Amino acid sequence: MLKTNASVAIVDDHTLLRNGLANLIRGLETYAVLFEADNGKDFINQLQPRLLPDIVLLDINMPEMDGYETALWLKRNYPGIKILALSMFDNENSIIRMMKNGAKGYILKDIEPTEFRWALDSLMRKGYYYSELITGKLIHASGQLDEPNDSPKGPPQLNPREVEFLKLVCTEMTYKEIAEKMFLSARTIDGYRDALFEKLAVKSRVGLVLYAIKNNIVNVYECA
């Protein structure tokens, strides 16, 4: 069940596009536009701690404070706000950078209204929106990762529970849901995550997903 009138803040320096998105959102039963902003600084200035948006629709390329900086600021200050990145660019570097900075979804500006609604619904129901675009770009990026030039080393040895955790990380489940699935406490799951960050030399959930794909622990369909 979706939250009634989930609030959305729109951050985009293109007024025409921003107004169009606002009108589209206002036409959806379960969503409402909380406010609009021209850039990251304008967004932060308008943000009220007692009236936070559920979703921030965040453009990447903006003057003064772009989407990368704004997403990272939100990740550090209001991690509960769901960020849906909005861009004209579909390259994997932009996608991975935004996801590392806290974005829970990534859509293009020429998206169909139906998929836009799916993205909003997925964010509210699951906390993430993994489209075919994101999955495909992540897999392509994993194939471009450079191998070290020194003597080859085998991948770190993972125990069965670590492998199970890694597979679940590649789904849309939250860490809380993963803990419930594995019959473990949230603190234990945090321990698994931090241990794998160190063991696999990655710094984020995106890094774990890329590692799992590259080492054939999961396939594309399991990450969708």
N, C-alpha and C positions, 0 to 999 in steps of 0.2 A: 504493500500500500504506500503510494507516494505521499509525501508531506503536502498538505493543502497549501497552495500559494507559496511554494518554495521561491525564495527571493534570488534575483540575479542582478549582479552589477556588471555593466558593460564598459570595458576600457578600450577605446579605439580612437585614434586621432582623425579618422575620416568620418565627418559628421553625417554624410548621406548614408553610408553603410551602417553607422551606429544607430541612426534613427530607424532604418529599415529593420534591423535586428530587434530593436525595442518594440516596434509595432508587431513583429512576428511573435515575440514572447508574450506580449499582452493578449494576443489572440489564443494563447494556450490556457486551458482551464486551470492547470495546477501550478502555474508559474506567474510571477509578478516581477516587474523591473523595480529594483530598489533605487538605483541611481545610475547615471552615466558619467563617464570621465574621459578627458582628452588624452591623458597619459598616466604613467605610474604615479607621478607626484600629485597630480590632481586627484587620483583615486585615493591615495593615502590621506590627503587633506579632507576628503569627504567621508572617509571611513569613521564610523561611530562604534566604539567597542560594545555598546549595549544593543546595537542594531546591525549585526554583521550579516552579510549576504551568505546564502547557502552555496552559491556558485559565482565565480568570477569568470566572465567571458573575456579573455585577455589577448589582445593583439600583441604581436611580437615587435614589429618595427614601429616605434613611436619616438618622438622627440623628448628631450629632457630626461625621461626614465623609461627605458624600453621594457618589453615583456619579460626578458630574461632577469633583469634586475628586480622587477616587480614580483615575479614569481618567487625568487629567492627570498625577498623580504617577507612575503606572505608565509613561506615555508618556515621561516625563523620566528615570526611573530604570531601568526594565526594559522597553524597547520591544519586546523579543522575545516577551513574554507576550501572547497573543491575548485581547482583551477582547470578550466577548459581553454586550452591554447587555440588561438585563431590566427591563421596565417595564409599568405599567398604562396608560401614555399613548402615543398614536400620533401626536401632533402633530409637524409637521416641525421645529419649533424644538428639541424634545428630541432628535430623531434627529440633526439636523445638529450640534448642540452636542456630543453624545456622540461622533460620528464625528470632529469636529475635535479632540476631546480624546484620540483614539487608539482608540476602539472599532472593531472590525473586523466587527461585526454587531450587529443590534438585533432583539430578539424581544419579543412581548407575553406577559404572564403566563398568558393563556388559550390559549397555543399548544398544538396537538395534539402528543402524544408523538412521532409519526412525523416531523413537521417539526422538532421539537427535535433529534432524532437527525440529521436532514439538516444542521441548522445546525452541530452539533458536527463532523460529517464534513467539511463544506465548509471550516470553519476550519482543520482539520488538513491537508486536501489542498491547498487553494488559498490559505489565509491570510485569506479574506474570506467573509462570508455576505451576499449581496445578495438579499433576498426581494422579492416584489412590493410589499410594504408600503413598504420603503425606497425602491425605485425610484419608486413612485407619489408618495410624499411629496416626494422631491427634485424631481420634475418640477413638482409643484404649487408648491413653494417658488420654483422658478425663474421661474414665471409671475407671482409676487407681488413680484419684485424691482423696486424703484422706479427709474425712469429719472431721470437728472439733470435739473434744472430749467433749466439754461442751454442754450445753443445746442447742437443735436445734433451729436455727433461720430461718425464711422464707427468700426467696430471696428478694433483694431490689425491690421496686416497680418501674417499668419503665412506662413512659407515652407512648402513641401510637407512637409519633415521634421518641422516643428513640428506641423503638422496630423496627420501620421501618429502622432506621439507622443501628441498629445491624444486621438486616437481610442482608442489602446491603454490610456491612463490610465482610460478609461471602461469597461474590461473588468475581470475579476477577476484579471488578471495582476499579479504583483508587479513592482516596478521592475527586479529582476534578470532576470525573464522578458522584460520589455519590452526590456531591453538586448540579450538574446540574439536576440529577434525582429527587432530593427533592426540586428543585427550591429555593435553599438557596445559600448564599455566601460561599466561601471557608473558610472565617473566622468563620462563624457560625458553619460549619461542624467541624472545629478544636475545637470549644467550646463543641459540642456534644461529640467528641472523648475524650477530656480531662475530661469532667464531668463523662463519663462512666468509664474511667480509675480509677477515684477516687471512684465512687459509687460501682463498682464491684471489687475493689481492684486488678486490673490487670495493667500491665505496657506496653503492646504492642498489636498490632492487632491480633497476635496469641492468646493472652490471651482472647480477646473479642470473637474470633471464638470458643475457647474451652468452654467458658462460655455459648455461644449460643447453642452449641451442647449438653452440659451437662444438660441444663435446657429446652431442647426440643423447643427452639425458632426456630431452623432450623433443618433440617435433613441432612443426608450425601449427598443427591443429590443436595441440595441447596448450599452446600459448594464445589461442584466439579467445 
